[in-house]
Amino acid sequence: MAIVVNTNIDSLRVQRNLNSASTNMSKAVERLTTGSKVNQAADDAAGFVIAKGLEAQQRGSVVAQNNAQTGINLLQTAEGSLDVIQEHLLRIRDLTLQAMNGGYSYDEVKAMEDEVLARTAEIDRISNGAKFNEFELFPTGGADDLVLQVGANSDEATNTISVTGVFTEATVSVLTGRAGNPIRFTDGVSNVVDLTEFRQILDDVDVGIKEISTRRGTIGAITNRLESAVEALDIQNENLLAAKSRIMDADIGEESSNYTKYQILQQASASLLVQANQSPSIALSLI
């Protein structure tokens, strides 16, 4: 091997290995301190792109899960109001049956009617005032369909659930069809209505009770569907996080071993660099 002074190949080679060991040790330190294997796109360009796509889906799943839970809360609020309305209708039906029975005086039937009128007024108050935030649960004169976003993507068929037939007016006139003919047992003067009118009242109240039952049945079915969606989103969220973790999270055991290895290589290279830098001095002994 030639003895040269100008170009110390051994020193250059050791410097290259020293730089490599120092760089790899720095990466190991970064991964140990952040807990992430990919701290910048350059660490794993393809994995970075895949991980960010998974993160978008995972975060969308969390939001969709919250949306579904909010939808459940809204439906439960609506059903609570419908439950109270139905109880009022059932009581009105009881009073109608009681008033149909002969043997009561006008004043007694009028007292029953007063309770019916109080309950119909309360039904109308509940219907007109029921809200979930600013969403009217039983809007006057119309119907609102509710579309819940329960998926992380834009496709309507697979990411939304529609609620129809629930959020319509629930006043007595709408439920019973007696818009211009309120539920009255007397003429307000001295007479009780005839049995034909009582039977009509009973039929109309039954229509209202059935309508409320139908709405509550719809709420129950949609609530079950939303609870299923929440469960599915929970599983999806877990799997997406696991997939992202495999790409992005550092294996602490592996990185600890890498750190120790590159630390030893760095120290060995530094020691050998001193010797390599002294190698050209042998030329002095030949002069």
C-alpha positions as protocol buffer text, in pm:
chain_id: "A"
residue {
  index: 1
  type: MET
  ca { x: 0 y: 0 z: 0 }
}
residue {
  index: 2
  type: ALA
  ca { x: 142 y: 338 z: -100 }
}
residue {
  index: 3
  type: ILE
  ca { x: 229 y: 589 z: 169 }
}
residue {
  index: 4
  type: VAL
  ca { x: 64 y: 924 z: 85 }
}
residue {
  index: 5
  type: VAL
  ca { x: 12 y: 1249 z: 274 }
}
residue {
  index: 6
  type: ASN
  ca { x: -233 y: 1457 z: 68 }
}
residue {
  index: 7
  type: THR
  ca { x: -527 y: 1213 z: 67 }
}
residue {
  index: 8
  type: ASN
  ca { x: -597 y: 1010 z: 380 }
}
residue {
  index: 9
  type: ILE
  ca { x: -840 y: 747 z: 253 }
}
residue {
  index: 10
  type: ASP
  ca { x: -863 y: 570 z: 590 }
}
residue {
  index: 11
  type: SER
  ca { x: -959 y: 897 z: 760 }
}
residue {
  index: 12
  type: LEU
  ca { x: -1224 y: 973 z: 498 }
}
residue {
  index: 13
  type: ARG
  ca { x: -1370 y: 625 z: 531 }
}
residue {
  index: 14
  type: VAL
  ca { x: -1387 y: 651 z: 911 }
}
residue {
  index: 15
  type: GLN
  ca { x: -1544 y: 999 z: 886 }
}
residue {
  index: 16
  type: ARG
  ca { x: -1815 y: 861 z: 657 }
}
residue {
  index: 17
  type: ASN
  ca { x: -1894 y: 581 z: 901 }
}
residue {
  index: 18
  type: LEU
  ca { x: -1884 y: 826 z: 1193 }
}
residue {
  index: 19
  type: ASN
  ca { x: -2133 y: 1056 z: 1017 }
}
residue {
  index: 20
  type: SER
  ca { x: -2360 y: 761 z: 938 }
}
residue {
  index: 21
  type: ALA
  ca { x: -2354 y: 637 z: 1298 }
}
residue {
  index: 22
  type: SER
  ca { x: -2422 y: 988 z: 1431 }
}
residue {
  index: 23
  type: THR
  ca { x: -2715 y: 1040 z: 1189 }
}
residue {
  index: 24
  type: ASN
  ca { x: -2872 y: 704 z: 1276 }
}
residue {
  index: 25
  type: MET
  ca { x: -2822 y: 765 z: 1648 }
}
residue {
  index: 26
  type: SER
  ca { x: -2996 y: 1104 z: 1614 }
}
residue {
  index: 27
  type: LYS
  ca { x: -3290 y: 936 z: 1438 }
}
residue {
  index: 28
  type: ALA
  ca { x: -3312 y: 678 z: 1716 }
}
residue {
  index: 29
  type: VAL
  ca { x: -3309 y: 956 z: 1979 }
}
residue {
  index: 30
  type: GLU
  ca { x: -3583 y: 1144 z: 1792 }
}
residue {
  index: 31
  type: ARG
  ca { x: -3801 y: 833 z: 1769 }
}
residue {
  index: 32
  type: LEU
  ca { x: -3747 y: 752 z: 2135 }
}
residue {
  index: 33
  type: THR
  ca { x: -3838 y: 1103 z: 2248 }
}
residue {
  index: 34
  type: THR
  ca { x: -4142 y: 1143 z: 2017 }
}
residue {
  index: 35
  type: GLY
  ca { x: -4264 y: 784 z: 2019 }
}
residue {
  index: 36
  type: SER
  ca { x: -4312 y: 815 z: 1641 }
}
residue {
  index: 37
  type: LYS
  ca { x: -4128 y: 620 z: 1375 }
}
residue {
  index: 38
  type: VAL
  ca { x: -4228 y: 869 z: 1105 }
}
residue {
  index: 39
  type: ASN
  ca { x: -4164 y: 1224 z: 1224 }
}
residue {
  index: 40
  type: GLN
  ca { x: -4143 y: 1378 z: 877 }
}
residue {
  index: 41
  type: ALA
  ca { x: -4240 y: 1263 z: 531 }
}
residue {
  index: 42
  type: ALA
  ca { x: -3876 y: 1185 z: 444 }
}
residue {
  index: 43
  type: ASP
  ca { x: -3868 y: 911 z: 710 }
}
residue {
  index: 44
  type: ASP
  ca { x: -4117 y: 703 z: 507 }
}
residue {
  index: 45
  type: ALA
  ca { x: -4278 y: 889 z: 218 }
}
residue {
  index: 46
  type: ALA
  ca { x: -4520 y: 612 z: 114 }
}
residue {
  index: 47
  type: GLY
  ca { x: -4607 y: 523 z: 472 }
}
residue {
  index: 48
  type: PHE
  ca { x: -4664 y: 892 z: 554 }
}
residue {
  index: 49
  type: VAL
  ca { x: -4922 y: 925 z: 274 }
}
residue {
  index: 50
  type: ILE
  ca { x: -5101 y: 606 z: 379 }
}
residue {
  index: 51
  type: ALA
  ca { x: -5099 y: 707 z: 747 }
}
residue {
  index: 52
  type: LYS
  ca { x: -5249 y: 1049 z: 676 }
}
residue {
  index: 53
  type: GLY
  ca { x: -5526 y: 887 z: 474 }
}
residue {
  index: 54
  type: LEU
  ca { x: -5596 y: 653 z: 765 }
}
residue {
  index: 55
  type: GLU
  ca { x: -5592 y: 948 z: 1004 }
}
residue {
  index: 56
  type: ALA
  ca { x: -5850 y: 1132 z: 796 }
}
residue {
  index: 57
  type: GLN
  ca { x: -6077 y: 828 z: 803 }
}
residue {
  index: 58
  type: GLN
  ca { x: -6022 y: 774 z: 1174 }
}
residue {
  index: 59
  type: ARG
  ca { x: -6096 y: 1134 z: 1268 }
}
residue {
  index: 60
  type: GLY
  ca { x: -6402 y: 1128 z: 1042 }
}
residue {
  index: 61
  type: SER
  ca { x: -6521 y: 814 z: 1220 }
}
residue {
  index: 62
  type: VAL
  ca { x: -6497 y: 991 z: 1557 }
}
residue {
  index: 63
  type: VAL
  ca { x: -6700 y: 1286 z: 1429 }
}
residue {
  index: 64
  type: ALA
  ca { x: -6956 y: 1052 z: 1269 }
}
residue {
  index: 65
  type: GLN
  ca { x: -6983 y: 862 z: 1597 }
}
residue {
  index: 66
  type: ASN
  ca { x: -7056 y: 1187 z: 1780 }
}
residue {
  index: 67
  type: ASN
  ca { x: -7312 y: 1276 z: 1512 }
}
residue {
  index: 68
  type: ALA
  ca { x: -7490 y: 943 z: 1559 }
}
residue {
  index: 69
  type: GLN
  ca { x: -7493 y: 987 z: 1936 }
}
residue {
  index: 70
  type: THR
  ca { x: -7634 y: 1338 z: 1897 }
}
residue {
  index: 71
  type: GLY
  ca { x: -7902 y: 1193 z: 1670 }
}
residue {
  index: 72
  type: ILE
  ca { x: -7992 y: 940 z: 1940 }
}
residue {
  index: 73
  type: ASN
  ca { x: -8020 y: 1219 z: 2196 }
}
residue {
  index: 74
  type: LEU
  ca { x: -8243 y: 1420 z: 1962 }
}
residue {
  index: 75
  type: LEU
  ca { x: -8471 y: 1122 z: 1900 }
}
residue {
  index: 76
  type: GLN
  ca { x: -8491 y: 1045 z: 2270 }
}
residue {
  index: 77
  type: THR
  ca { x: -8589 y: 1407 z: 2335 }
}
residue {
  index: 78
  type: ALA
  ca { x: -8863 y: 1383 z: 2073 }
}
residue {
  index: 79
  type: GLU
  ca { x: -8989 y: 1053 z: 2210 }
}
residue {
  index: 80
  type: GLY
  ca { x: -9003 y: 1199 z: 2560 }
}
residue {
  index: 81
  type: SER
  ca { x: -9236 y: 1472 z: 2437 }
}
residue {
  index: 82
  type: LEU
  ca { x: -9445 y: 1222 z: 2239 }
}
residue {
  index: 83
  type: ASP
  ca { x: -9473 y: 1001 z: 2545 }
}
residue {
  index: 84
  type: VAL
  ca { x: -9623 y: 1288 z: 2744 }
}
residue {
  index: 85
  type: ILE
  ca { x: -9859 y: 1376 z: 2458 }
}
residue {
  index: 86
  type: GLN
  ca { x: -9971 y: 1015 z: 2431 }
}
residue {
  index: 87
  type: GLU
  ca { x: -10040 y: 997 z: 2803 }
}
residue {
  index: 88
  type: HIS
  ca { x: -10262 y: 1306 z: 2769 }
}
residue {
  index: 89
  type: LEU
  ca { x: -10449 y: 1144 z: 2478 }
}
residue {
  index: 90
  type: LEU
  ca { x: -10498 y: 823 z: 2673 }
}
residue {
  index: 91
  type: ARG
  ca { x: -10640 y: 1021 z: 2964 }
}
residue {
  index: 92
  type: ILE
  ca { x: -10869 y: 1210 z: 2725 }
}
residue {
  index: 93
  type: ARG
  ca { x: -10988 y: 874 z: 2591 }
}
residue {
  index: 94
  type: ASP
  ca { x: -11060 y: 755 z: 2945 }
}
residue {
  index: 95
  type: LEU
  ca { x: -11258 y: 1070 z: 3018 }
}
residue {
  index: 96
  type: THR
  ca { x: -11451 y: 1033 z: 2692 }
}
residue {
  index: 97
  type: LEU
  ca { x: -11552 y: 678 z: 2782 }
}
residue {
  index: 98
  type: GLN
  ca { x: -11650 y: 794 z: 3128 }
}
residue {
  index: 99
  type: ALA
  ca { x: -11859 y: 1084 z: 2996 }
}
residue {
  index: 100
  type: MET
  ca { x: -12038 y: 852 z: 2750 }
}
residue {
  index: 101
  type: ASN
  ca { x: -12182 y: 658 z: 3038 }
}
residue {
  index: 102
  type: GLY
  ca { x: -12529 y: 774 z: 3137 }
}
residue {
  index: 103
  type: GLY
  ca { x: -12606 y: 892 z: 3485 }
}
residue {
  index: 104
  type: TYR
  ca { x: -12378 y: 1196 z: 3507 }
}
residue {
  index: 105
  type: SER
  ca { x: -12518 y: 1544 z: 3544 }
}
residue {
  index: 106
  type: TYR
  ca { x: -12427 y: 1830 z: 3317 }
}
residue {
  index: 107
  type: ASP
  ca { x: -12197 y: 1977 z: 3580 }
}
residue {
  index: 108
  type: GLU
  ca { x: -12015 y: 1647 z: 3622 }
}
residue {
  index: 109
  type: VAL
  ca { x: -11963 y: 1603 z: 3247 }
}
residue {
  index: 110
  type: LYS
  ca { x: -11855 y: 1968 z: 3226 }
}
residue {
  index: 111
  type: ALA
  ca { x: -11589 y: 1898 z: 3490 }
}
residue {
  index: 112
  type: MET
  ca { x: -11461 y: 1611 z: 3275 }
}
residue {
  index: 113
  type: GLU
  ca { x: -11461 y: 1843 z: 2977 }
}
residue {
  index: 114
  type: ASP
  ca { x: -11259 y: 2102 z: 3166 }
}
residue {
  index: 115
  type: GLU
  ca { x: -10986 y: 1845 z: 3227 }
}
residue {
  index: 116
  type: VAL
  ca { x: -10994 y: 1746 z: 2860 }
}
residue {
  index: 117
  type: LEU
  ca { x: -10956 y: 2109 z: 2751 }
}
residue {
  index: 118
  type: ALA
  ca { x: -10664 y: 2156 z: 2991 }
}
residue {
  index: 119
  type: ARG
  ca { x: -10493 y: 1848 z: 2852 }
}
residue {
  index: 120
  type: THR
  ca { x: -10550 y: 1949 z: 2489 }
}
residue {
  index: 121
  type: ALA
  ca { x: -10401 y: 2290 z: 2565 }
}
residue {
  index: 122
  type: GLU
  ca { x: -10096 y: 2120 z: 2718 }
}
residue {
  index: 123
  type: ILE
  ca { x: -10058 y: 1893 z: 2413 }
}
residue {
  index: 124
  type: ASP
  ca { x: -10056 y: 2199 z: 2187 }
}
residue {
  index: 125
  type: ARG
  ca { x: -9806 y: 2376 z: 2413 }
}
residue {
  index: 126
  type: ILE
  ca { x: -9568 y: 2079 z: 2405 }
}
residue {
  index: 127
  type: SER
  ca { x: -9600 y: 2044 z: 2028 }
}
residue {
  index: 128
  type: ASN
  ca { x: -9535 y: 2412 z: 1962 }
}
residue {
  index: 129
  type: GLY
  ca { x: -9247 y: 2447 z: 2207 }
}
residue {
  index: 130
  type: ALA
  ca { x: -9049 y: 2124 z: 2171 }
}
residue {
  index: 131
  type: LYS
  ca { x: -8697 y: 2189 z: 2042 }
}
residue {
  index: 132
  type: PHE
  ca { x: -8353 y: 2029 z: 2036 }
}
residue {
  index: 133
  type: ASN
  ca { x: -8122 y: 2330 z: 2031 }
}
residue {
  index: 134
  type: GLU
  ca { x: -8278 y: 2531 z: 1748 }
}
residue {
  index: 135
  type: PHE
  ca { x: -8428 y: 2229 z: 1567 }
}
residue {
  index: 136
  type: GLU
  ca { x: -8807 y: 2227 z: 1601 }
}
residue {
  index: 137
  type: LEU
  ca { x: -8920 y: 1876 z: 1683 }
}
residue {
  index: 138
  type: PHE
  ca { x: -9282 y: 1929 z: 1578 }
}
residue {
  index: 139
  type: PRO
  ca { x: -9287 y: 2229 z: 1340 }
}
residue {
  index: 140
  type: THR
  ca { x: -9621 y: 2398 z: 1286 }
}
residue {
  index: 141
  type: GLY
  ca { x: -9775 y: 2355 z: 943 }
}
residue {
  index: 142
  type: GLY
  ca { x: -9502 y: 2139 z: 797 }
}
residue {
  index: 143
  type: ALA
  ca { x: -9265 y: 1848 z: 830 }
}
residue {
  index: 144
  type: ASP
  ca { x: -8890 y: 1836 z: 867 }
}
residue {
  index: 145
  type: ASP
  ca { x: -8693 y: 1536 z: 754 }
}
residue {
  index: 146
  type: LEU
  ca { x: -8368 y: 1484 z: 941 }
}
residue {
  index: 147
  type: VAL
  ca { x: -8052 y: 1354 z: 769 }
}
residue {
  index: 148
  type: LEU
  ca { x: -7780 y: 1234 z: 1005 }
}
residue {
  index: 149
  type: GLN
  ca { x: -7419 y: 1209 z: 885 }
}
residue {
  index: 150
  type: VAL
  ca { x: -7301 y: 882 z: 1040 }
}
residue {
  index: 151
  type: GLY
  ca { x: -7007 y: 802 z: 812 }
}
residue {
  index: 152
  type: ALA
  ca { x: -6666 y: 949 z: 742 }
}
residue {
  index: 153
  type: ASN
  ca { x: -6720 y: 995 z: 368 }
}
residue {
  index: 154
  type: SER
  ca { x: -6944 y: 1182 z: 125 }
}
residue {
  index: 155
  type: ASP
  ca { x: -7146 y: 900 z: -32 }
}
residue {
  index: 156
  type: GLU
  ca { x: -7504 y: 956 z: 80 }
}
residue {
  index: 157
  type: ALA
  ca { x: -7623 y: 598 z: 60 }
}
residue {
  index: 158
  type: THR
  ca { x: -7358 y: 455 z: 291 }
}
residue {
  index: 159
  type: ASN
  ca { x: -7284 y: 751 z: 518 }
}
residue {
  index: 160
  type: THR
  ca { x: -7623 y: 897 z: 613 }
}
residue {
  index: 161
  type: ILE
  ca { x: -7940 y: 790 z: 790 }
}
residue {
  index: 162
  type: SER
  ca { x: -8267 y: 973 z: 719 }
}
residue {
  index: 163
  type: VAL
  ca { x: -8546 y: 1018 z: 970 }
}
residue {
  index: 164
  type: THR
  ca { x: -8890 y: 1080 z: 816 }
}
residue {
  index: 165
  type: GLY
  ca { x: -9243 y: 1092 z: 950 }
}
residue {
  index: 166
  type: VAL
  ca { x: -9144 y: 1188 z: 1303 }
}
residue {
  index: 167
  type: PHE
  ca { x: -9087 y: 1563 z: 1302 }
}
residue {
  index: 168
  type: THR
  ca { x: -9433 y: 1686 z: 1207 }
}
residue {
  index: 169
  type: GLU
  ca { x: -9683 y: 1896 z: 1398 }
}
residue {
  index: 170
  type: ALA
  ca { x: -9828 y: 1714 z: 1699 }
}
residue {
  index: 171
  type: THR
  ca { x: -10112 y: 1945 z: 1805 }
}
residue {
  index: 172
  type: VAL
  ca { x: -10451 y: 1801 z: 1891 }
}
residue {
  index: 173
  type: SER
  ca { x: -10606 y: 1928 z: 1570 }
}
residue {
  index: 174
  type: VAL
  ca { x: -10342 y: 1753 z: 1357 }
}
residue {
  index: 175
  type: LEU
  ca { x: -10339 y: 1430 z: 1556 }
}
residue {
  index: 176
  type: THR
  ca { x: -10716 y: 1390 z: 1575 }
}
residue {
  index: 177
  type: GLY
  ca { x: -10822 y: 1570 z: 1258 }
}
residue {
  index: 178
  type: ARG
  ca { x: -11055 y: 1796 z: 1459 }
}
residue {
  index: 179
  type: ALA
  ca { x: -10910 y: 2122 z: 1331 }
}
residue {
  index: 180
  type: GLY
  ca { x: -11230 y: 2326 z: 1359 }
}
residue {
  index: 181
  type: ASN
  ca { x: -11407 y: 2104 z: 1607 }
}
residue {
  index: 182
  type: PRO
  ca { x: -11229 y: 2089 z: 1944 }
}
residue {
  index: 183
  type: ILE
  ca { x: -11300 y: 1807 z: 2186 }
}
residue {
  index: 184
  type: ARG
  ca { x: -11611 y: 1919 z: 2374 }
}
residue {
  index: 185
  type: PHE
  ca { x: -11850 y: 1715 z: 2586 }
}
residue {
  index: 186
  type: THR
  ca { x: -12110 y: 1991 z: 2629 }
}
residue {
  index: 187
  type: ASP
  ca { x: -12252 y: 2284 z: 2444 }
}
residue {
  index: 188
  type: GLY
  ca { x: -12116 y: 2510 z: 2715 }
}
residue {
  index: 189
  type: VAL
  ca { x: -12463 y: 2607 z: 2832 }
}
residue {
  index: 190
  type: SER
  ca { x: -12668 y: 2321 z: 2970 }
}
residue {
  index: 191
  type: ASN
  ca { x: -12656 y: 2021 z: 2738 }
}
residue {
  index: 192
  type: VAL
  ca { x: -12427 y: 1721 z: 2701 }
}
residue {
  index: 193
  type: VAL
  ca { x: -12338 y: 1614 z: 2344 }
}
residue {
  index: 194
  type: ASP
  ca { x: -12511 y: 1304 z: 2209 }
}
residue {
  index: 195
  type: LEU
  ca { x: -12358 y: 957 z: 2189 }
}
residue {
  index: 196
  type: THR
  ca { x: -12283 y: 994 z: 1820 }
}
residue {
  index: 197
  type: GLU
  ca { x: -12052 y: 1286 z: 1894 }
}
residue {
  index: 198
  type: PHE
  ca { x: -11892 y: 1096 z: 2182 }
}
residue {
  index: 199
  type: ARG
  ca { x: -11823 y: 802 z: 1951 }
}
residue {
  index: 200
  type: GLN
  ca { x: -11667 y: 1036 z: 1695 }
}
residue {
  index: 201
  type: ILE
  ca { x: -11450 y: 1192 z: 1963 }
}
residue {
  index: 202
  type: LEU
  ca { x: -11339 y: 845 z: 2071 }
}
residue {
  index: 203
  type: ASP
  ca { x: -11252 y: 746 z: 1713 }
}
residue {
  index: 204
  type: ASP
  ca { x: -11059 y: 1070 z: 1655 }
}
residue {
  index: 205
  type: VAL
  ca { x: -10862 y: 1031 z: 1977 }
}
residue {
  index: 206
  type: ASP
  ca { x: -10777 y: 673 z: 1879 }
}
residue {
  index: 207
  type: VAL
  ca { x: -10639 y: 807 z: 1551 }
}
residue {
  index: 208
  type: GLY
  ca { x: -10415 y: 1043 z: 1747 }
}
residue {
  index: 209
  type: ILE
  ca { x: -10297 y: 768 z: 1981 }
}
residue {
  index: 210
  type: LYS
  ca { x: -10214 y: 546 z: 1684 }
}
residue {
  index: 211
  type: GLU
  ca { x: -10026 y: 831 z: 1514 }
}
residue {
  index: 212
  type: ILE
  ca { x: -9811 y: 885 z: 1823 }
}
residue {
  index: 213
  type: SER
  ca { x: -9747 y: 510 z: 1851 }
}
residue {
  index: 214
  type: THR
  ca { x: -9636 y: 503 z: 1487 }
}
residue {
  index: 215
  type: ARG
  ca { x: -9397 y: 792 z: 1539 }
}
residue {
  index: 216
  type: ARG
  ca { x: -9253 y: 635 z: 1853 }
}
residue {
  index: 217
  type: GLY
  ca { x: -9211 y: 306 z: 1669 }
}
residue {
  index: 218
  type: THR
  ca { x: -9016 y: 487 z: 1398 }
}
residue {
  index: 219
  type: ILE
  ca { x: -8802 y: 656 z: 1662 }
}
residue {
  index: 220
  type: GLY
  ca { x: -8731 y: 321 z: 1825 }
}
residue {
  index: 221
  type: ALA
  ca { x: -8626 y: 161 z: 1496 }
}
residue {
  index: 222
  type: ILE
  ca { x: -8399 y: 453 z: 1399 }
}
residue {
  index: 223
  type: THR
  ca { x: -8251 y: 466 z: 1749 }
}
residue {
  index: 224
  type: ASN
  ca { x: -8158 y: 98 z: 1726 }
}
residue {
  index: 225
  type: ARG
  ca { x: -8003 y: 163 z: 1386 }
}
residue {
  index: 226
  type: LEU
  ca { x: -7802 y: 457 z: 1520 }
}
residue {
  index: 227
  type: GLU
  ca { x: -7680 y: 253 z: 1816 }
}
residue {
  index: 228
  type: SER
  ca { x: -7564 y: -12 z: 1570 }
}
residue {
  index: 229
  type: ALA
  ca { x: -7387 y: 259 z: 1367 }
}
residue {
  index: 230
  type: VAL
  ca { x: -7211 y: 386 z: 1681 }
}
residue {
  index: 231
  type: GLU
  ca { x: -7090 y: 34 z: 1759 }
}
residue {
  index: 232
  type: ALA
  ca { x: -6967 y: -19 z: 1401 }
}
residue {
  index: 233
  type: LEU
  ca { x: -6788 y: 317 z: 1403 }
}
residue {
  index: 234
  type: ASP
  ca { x: -6623 y: 229 z: 1732 }
}
residue {
  index: 235
  type: ILE
  ca { x: -6482 y: -91 z: 1580 }
}
residue {
  index: 236
  type: GLN
  ca { x: -6379 y: 95 z: 1265 }
}
residue {
  index: 237
  type: ASN
  ca { x: -6204 y: 362 z: 1470 }
}
residue {
  index: 238
  type: GLU
  ca { x: -6012 y: 98 z: 1663 }
}
residue {
  index: 239
  type: ASN
  ca { x: -5895 y: -78 z: 1346 }
}
residue {
  index: 240
  type: LEU
  ca { x: -5793 y: 246 z: 1175 }
}
residue {
  index: 241
  type: LEU
  ca { x: -5588 y: 349 z: 1477 }
}
residue {
  index: 242
  type: ALA
  ca { x: -5419 y: 8 z: 1482 }
}
residue {
  index: 243
  type: ALA
  ca { x: -5332 y: 36 z: 1111 }
}
residue {
  index: 244
  type: LYS
  ca { x: -5196 y: 387 z: 1156 }
}
residue {
  index: 245
  type: SER
  ca { x: -4996 y: 279 z: 1461 }
}
residue {
  index: 246
  type: ARG
  ca { x: -4816 y: 9 z: 1266 }
}
residue {
  index: 247
  type: ILE
  ca { x: -4690 y: 274 z: 1025 }
}
residue {
  index: 248
  type: MET
  ca { x: -4630 y: 574 z: 1250 }
}
residue {
  index: 249
  type: ASP
  ca { x: -4550 y: 452 z: 1602 }
}
residue {
  index: 250
  type: ALA
  ca { x: -4195 y: 364 z: 1702 }
}
residue {
  index: 251
  type: ASP
  ca { x: -4104 y: 26 z: 1852 }
}
residue {
  index: 252
  type: ILE
  ca { x: -3933 y: 150 z: 2169 }
}
residue {
  index: 253
  type: GLY
  ca { x: -3746 y: -176 z: 2221 }
}
residue {
  index: 254
  type: GLU
  ca { x: -3610 y: -174 z: 1867 }
}
residue {
  index: 255
  type: GLU
  ca { x: -3515 y: 194 z: 1880 }
}
residue {
  index: 256
  type: SER
  ca { x: -3340 y: 148 z: 2216 }
}
residue {
  index: 257
  type: SER
  ca { x: -3130 y: -128 z: 2059 }
}
residue {
  index: 258
  type: ASN
  ca { x: -3057 y: 92 z: 1757 }
}
residue {
  index: 259
  type: TYR
  ca { x: -2953 y: 379 z: 1980 }
}
residue {
  index: 260
  type: THR
  ca { x: -2711 y: 160 z: 2174 }
}
residue {
  index: 261
  type: LYS
  ca { x: -2567 y: 10 z: 1853 }
}
residue {
  index: 262
  type: TYR
  ca { x: -2509 y: 343 z: 1683 }
}
residue {
  index: 263
  type: GLN
  ca { x: -2371 y: 497 z: 2002 }
}
residue {
  index: 264
  type: ILE
  ca { x: -2106 y: 224 z: 2017 }
}
residue {
  index: 265
  type: LEU
  ca { x: -2029 y: 265 z: 1647 }
}
residue {
  index: 266
  type: GLN
  ca { x: -2001 y: 642 z: 1693 }
}
residue {
  index: 267
  type: GLN
  ca { x: -1757 y: 604 z: 1982 }
}
residue {
  index: 268
  type: ALA
  ca { x: -1552 y: 342 z: 1796 }
}
residue {
  index: 269
  type: SER
  ca { x: -1540 y: 557 z: 1482 }
}
residue {
  index: 270
  type: ALA
  ca { x: -1430 y: 861 z: 1682 }
}
residue {
  index: 271
  type: SER
  ca { x: -1150 y: 660 z: 1840 }
}
residue {
  index: 272
  type: LEU
  ca { x: -1037 y: 515 z: 1508 }
}
residue {
  index: 273
  type: LEU
  ca { x: -1051 y: 856 z: 1341 }
}
residue {
  index: 274
  type: VAL
  ca { x: -776 y: 976 z: 1574 }
}
residue {
  index: 275
  type: GLN
  ca { x: -558 y: 686 z: 1464 }
}
residue {
  index: 276
  type: ALA
  ca { x: -644 y: 729 z: 1097 }
}
residue {
  index: 277
  type: ASN
  ca { x: -550 y: 1098 z: 1111 }
}
residue {
  index: 278
  type: GLN
  ca { x: -208 y: 1002 z: 1250 }
}
residue {
  index: 279
  type: SER
  ca { x: -133 y: 745 z: 978 }
}
residue {
  index: 280
  type: PRO
  ca { x: 28 y: 994 z: 729 }
}
residue {
  index: 281
  type: SER
  ca { x: 283 y: 1089 z: 994 }
}
residue {
  index: 282
  type: ILE
  ca { x: 470 y: 764 z: 917 }
}
residue {
  index: 283
  type: ALA
  ca { x: 601 y: 940 z: 608 }
}
residue {
  index: 284
  type: LEU
  ca { x: 823 y: 1154 z: 835 }
}
residue {
  index: 285
  type: SER
  ca { x: 1027 y: 848 z: 929 }
}
residue {
  index: 286
  type: LEU
  ca { x: 1112 y: 796 z: 563 }
}
residue {
  index: 287
  type: ILE
  ca { x: 1246 y: 1147 z: 505 }
}
